[in-house]
Amino acid sequence: MNPLYLQTERAWPPDGAAGPPAPAGIRPFTENDRTELLALFGRAREGSPSGSLWGHEESEASIYLTPYMDLEPESLFVAESGGRLVGCLTGCRDSSRLPSEEARTLEAIRRHRLMLRPRLAAFFARSTGDLLWAAARRRPRAGAFEDPRWPAHLHINLVPEARGTGAAENLMTAWFDRLRSTGSPGCHLQTLCENTRALSFFRRMGFTEHGPARLVPGVRYRGQRLHQRTMIWTP
């Protein structure tokens, strides 16, 4: 990928000031971005059904952000506007290079002692109930996707003000360029059926649905159960 910024058409003024919007661009992650990216993590997921698992940002970042910074930083891209980070794409060329999402989740629960937090205990109790509900009705539940045809995967997040600016498309372009340059056969992602905006965006970027919708145990959005959607992309 050309290391120069990929310019977007417009972007949000990070200080809310009047005047022309600051140019937004995409660049590779550097270690100097770590602190700001961790601080951005919660805000970049605001307002969407996939915004949070159990409302504890530090533990959720240890599942969906920190492993990518630690283990495959060359596949992490950031969106920057007005000198501030406004989003990121965390990617992995071969999902087997990272601990599984289930393993990362169990480690986060253990390390942060989440089972001892009263507010989070309700989440885990609800998860157990959902698993029993799904088993009784023979409904598939969310899980990891493994297929050698689409070994790469990604997560993408932008702060609300940066959505619709073209930054998301440019993050995806940078990621696709990396996959093509490394000879990857394909990529998958997992989002939520209820996140219709995300589904529409990923379809626009060339992803297609793969397999059935799967219940995500414990997670709720506006009081409703949520369902995992796997999507695939081939160069």
Secondary structure, DSSP 8 states (H G I E B T S, - for coil): --SS----S----TT--SSS---EEEEE--GGGHHHHHHHTTGGGTTSTTS-SSS-HHHHHHHHTHHHHHH-GGGEEEEEETTEEEEEEEEESSGGGS--HHHHHHHHHHHTTGGG-HHHHHHHHHHHHHHHHHHHHT--B------TTS-EEEEEEE-GGGTTSSHHHHHHHHHHHHHHHTT---EEEEEETT-HHHHHHHHHTT-EE-S--EEEEEEEETTEEEEEEEEEE--
